[in-house]
Amino acid sequence: MELPFSVDLSNKICAVTGGGGVICSGFSEALAACGAKVAVLDIDYESALKTADRIGDNAIAVRCDCLDKGSLAAARKVIEERFGQVNFLINGAGGNNPRATCDNEYMTPDTEGIKDFFALEQTGLKFVFDLNITTAFLASQVFGEGMVKTGGTIINISSMNAYRPLTKIPAYSAAKAGISNFTQWLAVHFAPCGIRVNAIAPGFFVTNQNRALLFDKDGNPTPRTEKILAATPMKRFGEVSELTGALLWLADDNASGFVTGSVIAIDGGFSAYSGV
């Protein structure tokens, strides 16, 4: 893959949760291209395997349920046997779920036949919170334990939802705000151990999860897309490759050794735009 610049990550052994997804598979490839050894963790093993196969010898695919601490511990053991102790973690597992999504942007007295705020399922809300926050918490426990004596790097994946909540997805927006807060908390907690903790907050990027919301079956932009682009000063979606520069900067101890507790927005100006 083409990198915006190169850094020396040959001393990094990385665990990337959600590594089979669009964004984190790109992250895995970029880290490996800079010399890191990368473990691609995903509950969807086939997706993880495709990513690892594209990378080659510097990567392995590991089936892992990041909502299960035992599964994370088993993944850690596999990585240590193959590459050694993990000193770099990307908490990329996350996402939204239809069970935690409203049909309407605004509440009105008449919502018959519409899944409104009051119809959202508790199980759906809990799933979205757990998928985004609990996974990061558990993975940071499992892999952070090995970094306490040696130092390391943790990068969480937040979202522009953490700055400005989107309509229809209250659980996801709240969860990503929680990730930004957790990033700051963990950065302070781990600072004496030489562990830096930061987050990347992507704006709108087309992924497998949101493609159907952004484009209809004929590939035409949906009304949701028109609103997004109207609120994005750069008037386009981001490319996954445009996240790579921030990733490599945060990954390189020489470049960002005094950076911890930061959340880097990469959103085309979405979080800064008031609409007027």
N, C-alpha and C positions, 0 to 999 in steps of 0.2 A: 504494500500500500504506500501511497505518497504521503509523507509527513510534512507539516509546515516547517519543522525544524527537528533536529535529533538531539537527544540527551542520552547519557550513558546510564542505563538502568540494569547493567549486568549484575549488580549486587542485589537486585530485587527478586523476591519470590512472592508472587501475587496470587491472591484468591479473589476471583471476581464472581460475586453472586448475581444471578440473573444473566449470566454470561452468554446465554444463547439468544438473547433478545437483540433487536436492531442496534440499540445504542451501545450496550455493554459488549456485544461481539466486536464492534468497532474499537472499543476501548481495549479489549483483549489483544486484538491484532496490533494496535499502535504500541502497546507496552512491549509485546514480544519483538516488534521491529526494532525497538531500542535496546534489546538484549535481555529483557526480563524473562524469567520463567513463569508461565501463567497457567493457573488451574481454573478452568472454566466450569463453574458450578451452576447447575440448573436442575429444576425438577423435571424439565423436558430434556431428557438425556440425548435424544436424537439431535436437537438443536445445538446442545453443548458440543456434541461430537463433531458436527459440521464445522463449528467454529474452530475447534482444536485441530481438525484435519487441515483446514486452510492455513493454519499457523505452522504446523509441522512439529519438529522434535522439541521445541521449546514450550509445548503446551500439552495438557492432558484434560480430558473431559471427565467430570465427576458428577454422578447423579446425586442431587442433594435437595432435600426439602428444608428450606430455610426457616420454616415455622416449627421445626423439630430440632431441639438442641442436640439430641442424640445423633441425628443425621448430620448435623454440622460437625460434631466431634469426630464422627466416622470419616467425614470428608477431610478434616484436618489431618487425621492419621494417614490417609492415602497420600496426601500432598507431601507430608514430611518424609514418608518412605521413598517417594520418587524424587523430590527436589530439595527437601530440607525444611527448616522452620520458616513459616510465612512471616514476612515483615512488611507486607503491603496488602491492604484489604480495600476492595471497592464494594460497597453495599449497594448493589444495583437491583436487587430483587424488589419488585413493587408493581403498582398498577392500580387501576380502578375496576369496578365490577358493576354490571347493570342493576344489581339488587340494591346498590347504594346511590342510584342516579334517579333524579326526578325527571318527569316529562315536561314540566312547566318551569319557565324561568322565574315567574312571579306568582305569588299566591293570590287567588281571587276567591270570592265566596262560592262560586260554582265551579267545582272541579270534578264533576261526575264523569266517570270513565277515564280519568287521568290519574296516573301515579304521581301524587303530589308528595310534599314533605311528610305528611302524616302517614302515608302508605309505605314509607321506606321500611324495609325489614331490619330488625335488630341483628339478625345473623349476617346480613349483607354489610351493615355498617361495621360490625366487628371484624369481618373478613378483610375489608379494605384497610382498617386501622392496623390489623395484625400484619397484613401483607407488606405494608410500608414501614411501620414503626417497629413492631415486634421482631421482624426479620433482621433489621439493622441492629437492634439491641442484642439479640442472641448471637449474631455473627460477630459483633464487636466483643462480646464476652468470650466466645470460643477462641477466636484468633488473636484478640488483644491480650489474652493471658500469656501467650508466647512472646509478645513484644515488650512486656513490662521491663524485662531486664536488659533487652538489647536495643530498644527503640523501634520505631516503625512509622508507617503512614496509613491513615484511614481516610478514604474519600467516600462521602455519602452522596446520594443523588436526591436532591431536593427538586423544586419546581418553581416556576413563576407563580404558581398557585399559592405559594407560601407568602408572596408579597401582595397579590391581589386575587382573592378567591373567585373562581369562575362560577357562573350560574349552573344549576342542575347537579353539580357534583360536590355536595357539602362534605362528605366523609373524606374524599381524596384531597380536597383543598386543606381541610383541617389536619389531615395526616402529614401532608408535606410541610405545613407550618411547624408541625411537631418535629419533623426531621431536621429542619433548620435549627430549632431550639436545642434538640438533642446534640447536634453537631457542636454547638457552642458549649454546652454542658460538658460533653465528653472531652473537648479540647482543653478545658480548664482542668478537669479531673486527671487527664493523662499527661499534662505538660511536664510534671517533674520526672516522668519516665522517658522523656525524649520521644514521645509519640505525638505526631502532628495529626490533627483531625480537621478536615475542611469539607466543603460540599460544593458541588456544581449544581446550579439550578437552571436547567434547560427551559427555553420557551417552547414554541410549537415546532415540533419535528414530526414528520409523517412516519409512523411506526405500524407494526402489525396490529397493535391494540386499538389505535384510533383511526385507522384508514377509512373504515366504514362510516365514521362520524364526519369525516372531512370531505369525502367524495362519494357521489352516488354510484350505482352499478355501472354507469356509462363513463365514469371518470370525471364527471362535472363537479365543480365545487358546490358544497351544500350551503344553505344559509348560515350555518355555524361557521364555516370557513370564511365567508364574506365578512362576518363580524370580527373574526380573529384578525384577518388581514387589515381591516379598517382600523383596528386598535394597535397594530404593530407598525411603528414608524418606518421600518425598512420595507414594509409591504410585501413580505414573502415569508415562507416557512424556512426554517434553518436546515442546513445539511449536517448530517452526523459528523462529517469531517471537520466542521467548524467548532466542534467541542474538543477536538484533539489538542489544540494549543494549550488550553487551560488545563487539561488533564496532564500533559507532559510537564508543564510548569509546576503544578502542584506535586507531581511525582518526583521531581528532581530536588533533592535536598540542597544542592548548591544554589539552585535558582530561587527556591521558596523556603529556605530553612528557618526563617523567622515568621512564617505565615501559618497561623493556626486559629481555628475558630471562625474562619471566613466562609461566606457563602457567595459564590461567584455566579452572578446572573448572566446567562448567554441567551438572550431572548429578542434580539432585534429592537430593543427599546420598549417592549411591551410593558414591563413593570414600572417604567418611568413615565409612561404617557397617561395624562389625565383625561384625554379626550377633547380637550379644548386648547 
